[in-house]
């Protein structure tokens, strides 16, 4: 245990409308980091919340005929509901309308005013209401707001100003002397260039609306929404009422924000903190935007993605995994429904789900469901355990460096390696030889231990799935108390543990073919073929020879040569849900992979099939069987004990003649 504290924040989101997938992305990143830090033994404080003041909220409320507070109450409840459904583990949720926060904002205003860094003046300039941002003429882009591209309005009113210009040189020197303060580097360079253009004093009060924190020294003035919002990071950690807590957590270790608001967090916020004589946050990280199918999200384009609907359809952990695996932190990322489904099928259903299902099935079948003690290591075992150690070292390094995508990739490389380990050791073969019983026990122990480790490594990304794996492994204790140190030494899986029956983690998602003509009929016909055709003799046309009668089942050499028989290697296998006879098999033909639905589930367990060489009818017309596109047929022999696969010794892809 480190005994160190770690304070991480997201932006507090603006409740002018419900949240979209981009907000979910940011908060999921923060949650994964917070969860990892807890695993690593840190005392974590994770804050998110809602930024509820400003002209835009007041206008929205007036349009709906309700008070601003009633308007935001409803939307903020949606925020909190989404974070609960997405398994966000925040320690506090700050609302800027709370009395505890308003006291902090007013006290900060007083302190900076008493220091002489706030003065009364007259504001005349350009204001973007949607962004709640002030701009000068030179900062506009084509006469519009440089952040959102919408029109700005000229306003004139009495206002209080914060002497931000006084801190221009100091904040620039700080950024230049602390290269890790703003990340990634591209954002840091943008902020340095912005400051070098000169910082104007910041208008921090308004009189043209009243939905905000009142200025404590001037009735009729409310505090500018960004001055109000940025100070939220001080409120929940005891700035006014708990000095011990404040000393523990401040300065914040990480402000995670979207790239469009890095300027507020890395320039305005440091100037405020300097005026308060408080240390600056250790890091401001500006992540990229999430675009949809190559285009920026926009209500007018109708491409705003609702995370609640995605969770309803695919589950929270699948969404979390996709966002963290698909997008390189710091860069813009693309959300695509097709890409999401591909990740679920390939990474979650096939790789992770298959590993868990195969392992538990073999422990149940070969050892009565009990994980036996490992008493030795073969060369194959040693190579596998070495890979496990490399994975652990790389994972910890990547997570500490905020390279979440790399950490996930490394974990899934190990998951693939564990699946390959099954193919290398062939437990089903070991189980048939009493003399190799301990070798079987060693192999199954290593698989169980690898899954114990995997459950801990994926917890920051997929907390619900991690807990399910832990439960299916039959492991004792509360998974929430597990720490990263529990995986540092191989062998933490207690021998004698009885595993539970495997349960499907992620069902495969089928995408309907574009051409649906005759699909229902084809599916029924193909299902019958898959269950029966392996035992059916090849049937040709009636042959007439020398005027004699026809002979059924006779084919010419030309007819036979039309059938393309190939050697294939089985890569993975799983039973088709809600069927007794159908097995879904993925095979390699050397240069390509295919999926086959075959009626062999009564005669083989999935784990017995992987690695076998079989004969495939490669040019059979593809058909959909139980919603699965089956491209080929496996040849079987029929005997008294049922079906047996024809197993050649040739390399995958070889033609059978």
C-alpha positions in Angstrom: 0.0 0.0 0.0 1.3 3.4 -0.9 -0.5 5.5 1.7 -0.7 8.3 -0.9 -3.7 10.3 -1.8 -5.0 10.9 -5.4 -7.5 13.6 -6.3 -9.0 13.4 -9.8 -11.8 15.5 -11.3 -13.9 15.6 -14.5 -15.4 18.9 -15.7 -18.7 19.7 -14.1 -21.2 19.3 -17.0 -23.6 22.0 -18.1 -27.2 20.9 -17.7 -28.7 22.7 -20.7 -29.5 19.3 -22.2 -29.0 15.6 -21.3 -25.5 14.2 -21.7 -24.2 12.5 -24.8 -21.6 9.8 -25.5 -18.8 12.4 -25.4 -19.5 13.2 -21.8 -19.7 9.5 -21.0 -16.3 9.1 -22.6 -14.6 11.7 -20.4 -16.2 10.4 -17.2 -15.3 6.8 -18.0 -11.7 7.8 -18.5 -11.6 9.4 -15.1 -13.3 6.5 -13.5 -10.9 4.0 -15.0 -8.0 6.0 -13.6 -9.6 6.4 -10.2 -10.3 2.6 -10.0 -6.7 1.8 -11.0 -5.3 4.2 -8.3 -7.6 2.5 -5.7 -6.3 -0.9 -6.9 -2.7 0.5 -6.5 -3.5 1.4 -2.9 -4.1 5.1 -3.2 -6.6 7.1 -1.1 -8.6 8.4 -4.0 -11.1 11.2 -4.1 -12.9 11.3 -7.4 -15.2 14.3 -8.2 -17.7 15.0 -10.9 -20.7 17.3 -10.9 -22.9 19.9 -12.7 -22.3 23.5 -13.6 -25.8 25.0 -13.1 -25.6 28.8 -13.4 -25.5 31.3 -16.3 -27.5 33.1 -18.8 -28.1 30.1 -21.0 -29.8 28.1 -18.2 -32.0 31.1 -17.3 -33.1 31.5 -20.9 -33.8 27.7 -21.2 -35.9 27.8 -18.0 -37.9 30.8 -19.2 -38.6 29.0 -22.5 -40.1 26.1 -20.6 -41.9 28.3 -18.1 -40.2 26.9 -15.0 -37.6 28.3 -12.5 -33.9 27.7 -13.3 -33.6 25.4 -10.3 -36.5 23.3 -11.4 -35.1 23.1 -14.9 -31.7 21.9 -13.8 -33.0 19.6 -11.1 -34.6 17.4 -13.7 -31.5 17.3 -16.0 -29.0 16.8 -13.2 -31.0 13.8 -12.0 -30.4 12.3 -15.4 -26.7 13.0 -15.0 -26.6 11.1 -11.8 -28.7 8.3 -13.1 -26.3 7.9 -16.1 -23.2 7.7 -13.9 -24.8 5.1 -11.7 -25.7 2.9 -14.7 -22.2 3.4 -16.2 -20.7 2.2 -12.9 -18.9 5.5 -12.2 -17.3 5.4 -8.8 -17.2 9.1 -8.0 -16.8 10.0 -4.3 -18.8 13.2 -4.5 -21.1 15.0 -6.9 -20.9 18.7 -6.7 -23.8 21.0 -7.8 -22.9 24.7 -8.1 -26.4 25.5 -6.8 -25.6 23.9 -3.5 -25.3 26.2 -0.5 -21.9 24.6 0.4 -20.5 25.7 -2.9 -22.0 29.2 -2.9 -20.3 29.9 0.4 -16.9 28.9 -1.2 -17.4 31.0 -4.3 -18.3 34.1 -2.3 -15.4 33.6 0.1 -13.0 33.3 -2.8 -14.4 36.5 -4.3 -13.9 38.3 -1.0 -10.3 37.1 -0.5 -9.2 38.2 -4.0 -11.1 41.5 -3.7 -9.4 42.2 -0.3 -6.1 41.5 -2.0 -6.7 44.2 -4.5 -7.0 41.9 -7.5 -10.7 42.6 -8.2 -12.0 46.0 -9.2 -15.3 47.6 -10.5 -15.3 48.7 -14.1 -17.5 48.7 -17.2 -17.6 45.8 -19.6 -18.2 46.5 -23.3 -17.4 43.6 -25.6 -18.4 40.4 -27.2 -20.0 37.5 -25.4 -20.9 34.0 -26.5 -23.9 32.8 -24.5 -23.7 29.1 -25.4 -20.0 29.0 -24.2 -20.5 31.5 -21.5 -17.3 33.1 -22.8 -16.0 36.7 -23.3 -13.9 37.4 -26.4 -12.1 40.3 -28.0 -12.4 41.2 -31.6 -9.0 39.7 -32.4 -9.9 36.4 -30.9 -13.0 35.8 -33.1 -12.8 33.5 -36.1 -14.7 34.9 -39.1 -16.5 37.1 -36.6 -17.8 34.2 -34.5 -16.9 32.4 -31.3 -13.6 30.6 -31.8 -14.8 27.7 -29.6 -18.3 26.9 -30.9 -18.5 28.9 -34.2 -21.7 30.6 -33.2 -22.5 34.3 -33.3 -21.4 36.5 -30.4 -23.4 39.5 -28.9 -22.1 42.9 -28.0 -22.8 43.7 -24.3 -22.2 46.6 -22.1 -22.7 46.7 -18.4 -21.1 47.5 -15.0 -19.0 44.6 -13.9 -16.2 43.5 -11.6 -12.9 42.4 -13.2 -10.2 40.0 -12.0 -6.7 41.3 -12.6 -5.7 38.3 -14.6 -3.1 40.3 -16.5 -1.1 40.7 -13.3 -0.4 36.9 -13.4 0.4 36.6 -17.1 4.1 36.3 -16.8 3.9 34.1 -13.7 1.5 31.5 -15.2 3.6 31.4 -18.4 6.8 30.7 -16.5 5.0 28.0 -14.5 3.8 26.2 -17.7 7.2 26.5 -19.3 9.0 25.2 -16.2 6.5 22.3 -15.6 6.3 20.5 -18.9 3.8 17.9 -17.5 1.4 20.5 -16.2 -0.6 20.6 -19.4 -0.9 17.4 -21.5 -0.8 16.3 -24.2 2.0 18.5 -25.6 -0.1 19.9 -28.4 -2.5 21.5 -25.8 0.5 22.8 -23.9 1.8 24.5 -26.9 -1.6 26.0 -27.7 -1.8 27.5 -24.2 1.7 29.0 -24.4 0.9 30.7 -27.7 -2.4 32.0 -26.2 -0.7 33.6 -23.2 2.0 35.2 -25.4 -0.7 37.1 -27.2 -1.4 38.9 -23.9 -4.0 38.2 -21.1 -6.8 40.7 -20.5 -8.4 41.2 -17.2 -11.3 38.9 -16.8 -14.9 40.1 -16.4 -16.3 38.1 -13.4 -19.7 39.5 -12.7 -22.9 40.2 -14.7 -26.0 42.4 -14.1 -28.0 41.5 -17.2 -29.4 38.3 -15.5 -29.7 37.0 -12.0 -29.2 33.2 -12.2 -25.9 32.9 -10.4 -24.1 33.3 -7.1 -24.6 36.8 -5.8 -21.5 39.0 -5.6 -21.2 39.4 -1.8 -20.2 43.1 -1.9 -22.6 44.3 -4.6 -26.3 43.6 -4.8 -27.5 43.2 -8.4 -24.3 41.5 -9.5 -24.0 37.7 -10.0 -20.6 36.0 -10.4 -19.5 35.0 -13.9 -20.2 31.3 -14.4 -16.6 30.2 -15.1 -15.3 31.9 -11.9 -18.1 30.1 -10.1 -17.5 26.7 -11.9 -13.8 26.4 -11.6 -13.8 26.9 -7.8 -16.0 23.7 -7.6 -12.8 21.7 -7.3 -12.2 23.2 -3.8 -15.6 22.8 -2.3 -15.9 19.1 -1.6 -12.4 18.6 -0.2 -13.0 21.0 2.7 -11.6 24.4 1.5 -13.8 26.2 4.1 -14.7 23.5 6.7 -12.1 20.7 6.8 -8.5 21.8 6.8 -7.2 18.3 7.2 -9.1 16.9 4.2 -8.1 19.9 2.1 -4.4 19.4 3.0 -4.7 15.7 2.1 -6.2 16.2 -1.4 -5.1 19.6 -2.6 -3.5 20.3 -5.1 -5.5 18.1 -7.4 -3.5 15.4 -9.1 -5.5 15.5 -12.3 -8.1 17.7 -13.9 -9.4 15.7 -16.9 -11.2 18.0 -19.4 -12.2 18.3 -23.0 -9.7 20.1 -25.2 -12.1 23.0 -25.7 -11.9 24.0 -22.1 -8.2 23.5 -21.4 -7.8 27.3 -21.6 -10.1 27.9 -18.6 -8.3 25.2 -16.5 -4.7 25.9 -17.4 -4.8 29.7 -17.6 -7.8 31.3 -15.8 -7.9 28.7 -13.0 -4.1 28.9 -12.2 -4.4 32.7 -12.1 -7.2 32.5 -9.6 -5.2 30.0 -7.5 -2.2 32.2 -7.6 -4.3 35.1 -6.3 -5.4 32.9 -3.5 -1.8 31.8 -2.8 -2.8 28.2 -3.3 -0.7 25.6 -5.2 -1.7 24.7 -8.7 -3.1 21.4 -9.9 -0.4 18.9 -10.8 -1.8 18.1 -14.2 -4.5 19.3 -16.7 -5.2 16.8 -19.4 -7.2 17.8 -22.4 -8.7 14.8 -24.1 -9.9 14.8 -27.7 -13.4 15.0 -29.1 -15.6 12.0 -29.9 -17.0 12.1 -33.4 -19.7 9.8 -34.8 -19.0 7.9 -38.0 -16.4 10.6 -39.0 -18.6 13.6 -38.2 -18.8 15.9 -35.2 -21.9 15.4 -33.1 -24.6 17.9 -33.7 -28.4 18.1 -32.9 -29.0 19.6 -36.3 -27.3 16.6 -38.0 -29.2 14.2 -35.8 -26.1 12.2 -34.9 -26.0 12.8 -31.1 -25.5 9.5 -29.5 -27.4 8.8 -26.3 -25.3 6.6 -23.9 -28.4 5.5 -22.0 -29.8 3.8 -25.1 -26.4 2.1 -25.8 -26.3 0.8 -22.2 -29.8 -0.5 -22.6 -28.8 -2.4 -25.8 -25.3 -3.5 -25.1 -24.6 -3.1 -21.4 -22.4 -0.6 -19.5 -19.2 -2.6 -19.6 -19.3 -3.1 -23.3 -19.6 0.6 -23.8 -16.8 1.4 -21.3 -14.5 -1.1 -23.0 -15.2 0.2 -26.5 -14.6 3.9 -25.5 -11.3 3.1 -23.7 -10.0 0.5 -26.1 -10.9 2.2 -29.4 -9.7 5.8 -28.7 -6.2 6.9 -28.0 -6.4 9.3 -25.1 -5.5 12.8 -26.2 -6.6 12.4 -29.7 -10.1 12.7 -31.3 -11.8 9.3 -31.6 -14.6 7.9 -33.7 -17.7 6.3 -32.4 -19.2 3.7 -34.8 -22.0 1.3 -34.0 -20.4 -1.3 -36.4 -17.0 -0.9 -34.7 -18.7 -1.3 -31.3 -20.3 -4.6 -32.3 -17.1 -5.8 -33.8 -15.3 -5.2 -30.5 -18.0 -6.9 -28.5 -17.9 -10.0 -30.7 -14.2 -10.3 -31.2 -12.7 -9.1 -27.9 -15.4 -9.7 -25.4 -17.4 -12.7 -26.6 -14.7 -14.6 -28.5 -11.5 -13.8 -26.6 -12.5 -13.1 -23.0 -15.8 -15.0 -22.9 -14.3 -18.1 -24.7 -11.3 -18.2 -22.3 -13.5 -18.2 -19.2 -16.0 -20.7 -20.6 -13.4 -23.2 -21.8 -11.5 -23.0 -18.6 -14.5 -23.6 -16.3 -15.8 -26.3 -18.5 -12.6 -28.2 -18.4 -12.2 -27.8 -14.6 -15.7 -29.1 -14.3 -15.3 -32.0 -16.7 -11.8 -33.2 -15.8 -11.5 -32.3 -12.1 -15.1 -32.3 -10.8 -15.1 -28.5 -10.6 -12.2 -28.2 -8.2 -9.0 -26.4 -9.0 -6.1 -28.7 -7.9 -2.7 -27.6 -6.7 0.1 -27.0 -9.3 3.3 -28.9 -8.5 5.5 -28.2 -11.5 6.2 -26.3 -14.6 6.8 -27.5 -18.1 8.7 -25.4 -20.7 5.3 -24.4 -22.1 4.1 -23.4 -18.6 7.3 -21.3 -18.0 6.8 -19.4 -21.2 3.2 -18.7 -20.3 4.1 -17.5 -16.8 6.8 -15.3 -18.2 4.2 -13.7 -20.5 2.0 -13.1 -17.5 4.7 -11.3 -15.7 5.5 -9.1 -18.7 1.9 -8.2 -19.0 1.7 -7.1 -15.4 4.8 -4.9 -15.6 3.6 -3.3 -18.9 0.1 -2.8 -17.5 1.2 -1.0 -14.4 3.6 1.3 -16.4 0.9 2.1 -19.0 -1.8 2.9 -16.4 0.6 5.2 -14.4 1.4 7.0 -17.7 -2.4 7.3 -18.6 -1.9 5.1 -21.6 -5.2 3.3 -21.0 -5.5 2.0 -24.6 -2.1 0.4 -24.4 -2.9 -1.2 -21.0 -6.1 -2.7 -22.5 -4.3 -3.9 -25.6 -1.6 -5.6 -23.4 -4.2 -7.3 -21.3 -6.0 -8.7 -24.4 -2.8 -9.9 -25.8 -2.4 -12.0 -22.7 -6.0 -13.2 -23.0 -5.2 -14.4 -26.5 -2.0 -16.0 -25.2 -4.0 -17.9 -22.6 -6.3 -19.2 -25.3 -3.3 -20.3 -27.2 -1.9 -21.9 -24.1 -5.0 -24.2 -24.0 -4.3 -25.2 -27.6 -0.6 -25.9 -26.8 -1.3 -28.0 -23.7 -4.5 -29.7 -24.9 -6.0 -30.5 -21.5 -8.5 -32.9 -23.2 -5.7 -35.1 -24.3 -4.0 -34.9 -20.9 -7.2 -36.0 -19.2 -7.1 -39.3 -21.2 -3.7 -40.3 -19.7 -3.7 -41.1 -16.0 0.1 -40.7 -15.9 -0.3 -37.1 -16.9 -2.9 -36.2 -14.2 -0.6 -33.8 -12.5 0.3 -32.1 -15.7 -3.4 -31.6 -16.3 -3.7 -30.1 -12.8 -0.8 -27.7 -13.5 -2.4 -26.5 -16.7 -5.8 -25.9 -15.3 -4.4 -24.2 -12.3 -2.4 -21.8 -14.5 -5.6 -21.0 -16.5 -7.6 -20.4 -13.3 -4.8 -18.2 -12.0 -4.5 -16.3 -15.2 -8.3 -15.5 -15.1 -8.0 -14.3 -11.5 -5.3 -11.9 -12.7 -7.3 -10.8 -15.7 -10.4 -10.1 -13.6 -8.3 -7.7 -11.5 -6.5 -6.1 -14.5 -9.8 -5.3 -16.3 -11.6 -4.0 -13.2 -10.8 -0.3 -14.0 -12.3 -0.7 -17.4 -15.1 -3.3 -16.9 -16.0 -3.5 -13.2 -19.2 -5.5 -13.5 -17.5 -8.1 -15.8 -14.5 -8.3 -13.5 -16.8 -9.1 -10.5 -18.7 -11.7 -12.6 -15.4 -13.5 -13.5 -14.3 -13.5 -9.9 -17.7 -15.0 -8.9 -17.6 -17.7 -11.6 -14.1 -18.6 -10.5 -15.5 -19.3 -7.0 -13.1 -17.0 -5.4 -13.8 -15.9 -1.8 -14.0 -12.4 -0.4 -15.4 -9.1 -1.5 -14.0 -8.3 -4.9 -14.2 -4.6 -4.0 -11.4 -5.1 -1.5 -9.0 -6.6 -4.1 -5.8 -4.6 -4.6 -3.2 -4.6 -7.4 -0.7 -6.2 -5.0 -2.8 -9.3 -5.0 -1.6 -10.1 -8.6 2.1 -9.3 -8.1 3.0 -12.9 -7.2 1.8 -15.8 -9.3 -0.1 -18.4 -7.3 -2.8 -16.4 -5.5 -5.6 -18.8 -6.6 -6.2 -21.1 -3.6 -6.0 -24.7 -4.5 -9.1 -26.6 -3.6 -11.4 -23.8 -4.7 -14.6 -25.1 -6.3 -15.5 -23.1 -9.4 -19.0 -22.2 -10.4 -20.8 -23.2 -13.7 -19.8 -20.9 -16.6 -22.2 -18.2 -17.5 -22.0 -16.3 -20.8 -20.4 -12.9 -20.3 -21.2 -11.3 -23.7 -23.6 -12.9 -26.2 -22.4 -12.5 -29.8 -24.3 -9.8 -31.7 -25.5 -10.8 -35.1 -25.8 -8.3 -37.9 -28.5 -9.0 -40.4 -27.3 -9.5 -44.0 -28.3 -6.7 -46.4 -30.0 -9.2 -48.7 -32.8 -10.7 -46.6 -34.7 -12.2 -49.6 -35.5 -15.8 -48.7 -33.5 -15.7 -45.5 -36.1 -17.4 -43.4 -36.4 -20.3 -45.8 -32.7 -20.6 -46.2 -32.2 -20.7 -42.5 -34.6 -23.5 -42.0 -33.2 -25.5 -44.8 -29.6 -24.9 -43.7 -30.4 -25.9 -40.1 -31.7 -29.3 -41.4 -28.5 -29.7 -43.4 -26.2 -28.9 -40.5 -27.9 -31.5 -38.3 -28.2 -34.2 -40.9 -26.1 -33.7 -44.0 -22.8 -34.9 -42.4 -24.3 -38.5 -42.4 -26.0 -38.2 -45.8 -24.3 -39.9 -48.8 -23.4 -37.8 -51.7 -26.2 -37.9 -54.2 -25.8 -37.4 -58.0 -28.0 -37.3 -61.0 -29.4 -40.4 -62.5 -26.9 -42.0 -64.9 -27.9 -43.9 -67.9 -25.4 -46.2 -69.4 -25.9 -48.3 -72.5 -29.6 -47.7 -72.3 -29.8 -49.4 -68.9 -31.7 -48.1 -65.9 -30.5 -45.2 -63.7 -28.5 -45.8 -60.6 -29.2 -43.5 -57.5 -26.1 -42.0 -55.7 -23.7 -42.3 -58.6 -21.8 -39.3 -59.6 -19.4 -38.7 -62.4 -15.8 -37.6 -61.9 -16.7 -34.2 -63.3 -19.5 -33.8 -60.7 -17.2 -34.9 -57.9 -14.5 -32.5 -59.0 -16.8 -29.6 -58.5 -16.7 -30.1 -54.7 -13.9 -28.2 -53.1 -12.7 -30.2 -50.0 -10.1 -28.4 -47.9 -8.2 -29.1 -44.7 -9.1 -26.6 -42.0 -7.9 -26.1 -38.4 -10.5 -25.3 -35.7 -9.6 -22.0 -33.9 -12.5 -21.7 -31.5 -15.8 -23.5 -30.8 -18.9 -22.7 -28.8 -22.4 -24.2 -28.5 -25.2 -22.3 -30.3 -27.5 -21.1 -27.5 -30.9 -22.8 -27.1 -29.9 -25.8 -29.3 -28.8 -29.3 -28.5 -27.0 -30.2 -31.7 -25.5 -27.0 -33.1 -21.9 -26.0 -32.6 -20.5 -22.6 -33.8 -16.9 -23.2 -35.1 -14.3 -20.8 -36.4 -11.8 -22.4 -38.7 -8.6 -21.4 -40.5 -8.0 -22.4 -44.1 -4.4 -21.0 -43.9 -5.2 -17.9 -45.9 -8.6 -17.1 -44.5 -10.9 -17.8 -41.6 -14.6 -18.8 -41.7 -17.4 -19.5 -39.3 -19.3 -22.8 -39.6 -22.4 -24.1 -37.9 -22.2 -27.8 -37.5 -24.5 -30.4 -35.9 -21.8 -32.0 -33.8 -22.6 -30.6 -30.4 -23.9 -33.9 -29.1 -20.6 -35.6 -29.8 -17.9 -33.1 -28.9 -17.3 -30.5 -26.2 -16.1 -27.1 -27.4 -12.7 -27.4 -25.7 -12.1 -30.8 -27.4 -12.4 -29.2 -30.9 -9.9 -26.4 -30.7 -6.7 -27.3 -32.6 -8.2 -30.2 -34.5 -7.7 -30.6 -38.3 -10.9 -31.3 -40.2 -12.2 -31.6 -43.7 -14.3 -28.7 -44.9 -16.6 -28.5 -47.9 -15.3 -25.1 -48.9 -17.5 -24.2 -51.8 -20.9 -24.9 -50.2 -23.2 -21.9 -50.7 -23.3 -19.9 -47.4 -26.5 -19.9 -45.4 -27.8 -18.4 -42.2 -28.4 -20.9 -39.4 -29.9 -19.5 -36.2 -28.9 -16.1 -37.3 -25.3 -17.1 -37.9 -23.8 -17.0 -41.4 -22.4 -20.5 -42.0 -19.8 -20.7 -44.8 -19.1 -24.4 -45.4 -19.7 -27.8 -43.9 -17.6 -30.2 -41.8 -17.2 -33.8 -43.1 -18.1 -36.5 -40.5 -18.2 -40.3 -40.5 -21.3 -42.0 -39.1 -20.9 -45.0 -36.8 -22.6 -46.8 -34.0 -21.5 -44.1 -31.5 -22.7 -41.3 -33.7 -20.7 -38.7 -35.7 -16.9 -38.5 -35.8 -15.0 -35.8 -37.6 -12.8 -36.7 -40.4 -9.3 -35.6 -39.2 -6.6 -35.4 -41.9 -2.9 -34.9 -41.0 -2.2 -32.3 -43.8 -1.7 -28.6 -43.3 -4.6 -26.2 -43.1 -5.6 -25.1 -46.6 -4.5 -28.3 -48.3 -6.9 -29.7 -50.9 -8.5 -33.1 -50.4 -8.7 -35.1 -53.6 
